């Protein structure tokens, strides 16, 4: 071990814009998903510690998310709980009832 540290790539908020993340995106995010993310980026309001969308979600169930490429992802972080309670039937029913009242 040489005692040298790898470079630190500073970017806005907690968005990881390192070369490794960019390479991962190039390998795993398809053109259709990239187009949606680029459109979202046009309107994203940047503020301290904000993170632009990193993927496109199509569905959620339990603690799993499904992205636009059909990959099923276990949400360890829990940050995507805003996806209507992971599609829990009671939450979905409550949202539908609220919409009917409007």
Rosetta constraint file for C-alpha pairs under 8 A:
AtomPair CA 9 CA 17 HARMONIC 7.18 0.50
AtomPair CA 9 CA 18 HARMONIC 5.73 0.50
AtomPair CA 10 CA 17 HARMONIC 7.95 0.50
AtomPair CA 11 CA 15 HARMONIC 6.47 0.50
AtomPair CA 11 CA 16 HARMONIC 6.95 0.50
AtomPair CA 11 CA 17 HARMONIC 6.44 0.50
AtomPair CA 12 CA 48 HARMONIC 7.31 0.50
AtomPair CA 12 CA 49 HARMONIC 6.49 0.50
AtomPair CA 12 CA 50 HARMONIC 7.29 0.50
AtomPair CA 12 CA 51 HARMONIC 7.67 0.50
AtomPair CA 13 CA 48 HARMONIC 6.02 0.50
AtomPair CA 13 CA 49 HARMONIC 3.43 0.50
AtomPair CA 13 CA 50 HARMONIC 5.18 0.50
AtomPair CA 13 CA 51 HARMONIC 6.12 0.50
AtomPair CA 14 CA 49 HARMONIC 6.00 0.50
AtomPair CA 14 CA 50 HARMONIC 7.03 0.50
AtomPair CA 14 CA 51 HARMONIC 6.24 0.50
AtomPair CA 15 CA 50 HARMONIC 7.80 0.50
AtomPair CA 15 CA 51 HARMONIC 5.42 0.50
AtomPair CA 15 CA 52 HARMONIC 7.35 0.50
AtomPair CA 16 CA 21 HARMONIC 6.34 0.50
AtomPair CA 17 CA 21 HARMONIC 5.86 0.50
AtomPair CA 17 CA 22 HARMONIC 6.37 0.50
AtomPair CA 18 CA 22 HARMONIC 6.31 0.50
AtomPair CA 19 CA 23 HARMONIC 6.12 0.50
AtomPair CA 20 CA 24 HARMONIC 6.18 0.50
AtomPair CA 21 CA 25 HARMONIC 6.13 0.50
AtomPair CA 22 CA 26 HARMONIC 6.23 0.50
AtomPair CA 23 CA 27 HARMONIC 6.37 0.50
AtomPair CA 24 CA 28 HARMONIC 6.03 0.50
AtomPair CA 25 CA 29 HARMONIC 5.21 0.50
AtomPair CA 26 CA 30 HARMONIC 7.78 0.50
AtomPair CA 29 CA 33 HARMONIC 6.22 0.50
AtomPair CA 29 CA 34 HARMONIC 6.35 0.50
AtomPair CA 29 CA 55 HARMONIC 7.64 0.50
AtomPair CA 30 CA 34 HARMONIC 6.10 0.50
AtomPair CA 30 CA 69 HARMONIC 7.72 0.50
AtomPair CA 31 CA 35 HARMONIC 6.11 0.50
AtomPair CA 32 CA 36 HARMONIC 6.59 0.50
AtomPair CA 33 CA 37 HARMONIC 6.25 0.50
AtomPair CA 33 CA 55 HARMONIC 7.09 0.50
AtomPair CA 33 CA 56 HARMONIC 6.36 0.50
AtomPair CA 33 CA 68 HARMONIC 6.78 0.50
AtomPair CA 33 CA 69 HARMONIC 7.77 0.50
AtomPair CA 34 CA 38 HARMONIC 5.97 0.50
AtomPair CA 35 CA 39 HARMONIC 6.22 0.50
AtomPair CA 36 CA 40 HARMONIC 6.21 0.50
AtomPair CA 36 CA 56 HARMONIC 7.47 0.50
AtomPair CA 37 CA 41 HARMONIC 6.06 0.50
AtomPair CA 37 CA 53 HARMONIC 6.57 0.50
AtomPair CA 37 CA 54 HARMONIC 7.19 0.50
AtomPair CA 37 CA 55 HARMONIC 7.00 0.50
AtomPair CA 37 CA 56 HARMONIC 7.23 0.50
AtomPair CA 38 CA 42 HARMONIC 6.50 0.50
AtomPair CA 39 CA 43 HARMONIC 7.24 0.50
AtomPair CA 40 CA 44 HARMONIC 6.09 0.50
AtomPair CA 40 CA 52 HARMONIC 7.98 0.50
AtomPair CA 40 CA 53 HARMONIC 7.49 0.50
AtomPair CA 41 CA 52 HARMONIC 6.67 0.50
AtomPair CA 41 CA 53 HARMONIC 7.76 0.50
AtomPair CA 44 CA 52 HARMONIC 6.68 0.50
AtomPair CA 46 CA 50 HARMONIC 6.28 0.50
AtomPair CA 46 CA 51 HARMONIC 7.99 0.50
AtomPair CA 55 CA 67 HARMONIC 7.05 0.50
AtomPair CA 56 CA 67 HARMONIC 5.57 0.50
AtomPair CA 56 CA 68 HARMONIC 5.59 0.50
AtomPair CA 57 CA 65 HARMONIC 6.85 0.50
AtomPair CA 57 CA 66 HARMONIC 5.85 0.50
AtomPair CA 57 CA 67 HARMONIC 4.18 0.50
AtomPair CA 57 CA 68 HARMONIC 5.62 0.50
AtomPair CA 58 CA 65 HARMONIC 7.73 0.50
AtomPair CA 58 CA 66 HARMONIC 5.67 0.50
AtomPair CA 58 CA 67 HARMONIC 5.28 0.50
AtomPair CA 58 CA 68 HARMONIC 5.38 0.50
AtomPair CA 59 CA 65 HARMONIC 5.88 0.50
AtomPair CA 59 CA 66 HARMONIC 5.10 0.50
AtomPair CA 59 CA 67 HARMONIC 7.05 0.50
AtomPair CA 59 CA 87 HARMONIC 7.96 0.50
AtomPair CA 60 CA 64 HARMONIC 5.72 0.50
AtomPair CA 60 CA 65 HARMONIC 4.35 0.50
AtomPair CA 60 CA 66 HARMONIC 6.02 0.50
AtomPair CA 60 CA 83 HARMONIC 6.78 0.50
AtomPair CA 60 CA 86 HARMONIC 4.92 0.50
AtomPair CA 60 CA 87 HARMONIC 5.68 0.50
AtomPair CA 61 CA 65 HARMONIC 6.48 0.50
AtomPair CA 61 CA 86 HARMONIC 4.93 0.50
AtomPair CA 61 CA 87 HARMONIC 5.18 0.50
AtomPair CA 61 CA 88 HARMONIC 6.88 0.50
AtomPair CA 62 CA 86 HARMONIC 5.34 0.50
AtomPair CA 62 CA 87 HARMONIC 6.91 0.50
AtomPair CA 62 CA 88 HARMONIC 6.78 0.50
AtomPair CA 63 CA 74 HARMONIC 6.01 0.50
AtomPair CA 63 CA 75 HARMONIC 5.71 0.50
AtomPair CA 63 CA 76 HARMONIC 7.96 0.50
AtomPair CA 63 CA 78 HARMONIC 7.85 0.50
AtomPair CA 63 CA 86 HARMONIC 6.34 0.50
AtomPair CA 64 CA 72 HARMONIC 6.44 0.50
AtomPair CA 64 CA 73 HARMONIC 5.42 0.50
AtomPair CA 64 CA 74 HARMONIC 4.55 0.50
AtomPair CA 64 CA 75 HARMONIC 5.78 0.50
AtomPair CA 64 CA 86 HARMONIC 7.43 0.50
AtomPair CA 65 CA 72 HARMONIC 5.70 0.50
AtomPair CA 65 CA 73 HARMONIC 5.06 0.50
AtomPair CA 65 CA 74 HARMONIC 6.39 0.50
AtomPair CA 65 CA 75 HARMONIC 6.72 0.50
AtomPair CA 65 CA 86 HARMONIC 7.73 0.50
AtomPair CA 66 CA 70 HARMONIC 5.83 0.50
AtomPair CA 66 CA 71 HARMONIC 5.46 0.50
AtomPair CA 66 CA 72 HARMONIC 4.48 0.50
AtomPair CA 66 CA 73 HARMONIC 6.05 0.50
AtomPair CA 67 CA 71 HARMONIC 5.44 0.50
AtomPair CA 67 CA 72 HARMONIC 6.69 0.50
AtomPair CA 67 CA 73 HARMONIC 7.60 0.50
AtomPair CA 75 CA 79 HARMONIC 7.70 0.50
AtomPair CA 75 CA 80 HARMONIC 7.23 0.50
AtomPair CA 80 CA 86 HARMONIC 7.91 0.50
AtomPair CA 81 CA 85 HARMONIC 5.33 0.50
AtomPair CA 81 CA 86 HARMONIC 5.91 0.50
AtomPair CA 82 CA 86 HARMONIC 7.54 0.50
AtomPair CA 83 CA 87 HARMONIC 6.97 0.50
AtomPair CA 84 CA 88 HARMONIC 7.45 0.50
AtomPair CA 84 CA 91 HARMONIC 6.63 0.50
AtomPair CA 84 CA 92 HARMONIC 6.76 0.50
AtomPair CA 85 CA 91 HARMONIC 6.17 0.50
AtomPair CA 85 CA 92 HARMONIC 7.85 0.50
AtomPair CA 87 CA 91 HARMONIC 6.92 0.50
AtomPair CA 87 CA 92 HARMONIC 6.17 0.50
AtomPair CA 88 CA 92 HARMONIC 6.18 0.50
AtomPair CA 89 CA 93 HARMONIC 6.01 0.50
AtomPair CA 90 CA 94 HARMONIC 6.16 0.50
AtomPair CA 91 CA 95 HARMONIC 6.21 0.50
AtomPair CA 92 CA 96 HARMONIC 6.17 0.50
AtomPair CA 93 CA 97 HARMONIC 6.10 0.50
AtomPair CA 94 CA 98 HARMONIC 6.16 0.50
AtomPair CA 95 CA 99 HARMONIC 6.23 0.50
AtomPair CA 96 CA 100 HARMONIC 6.24 0.50
AtomPair CA 97 CA 101 HARMONIC 6.46 0.50
AtomPair CA 98 CA 102 HARMONIC 6.72 0.50
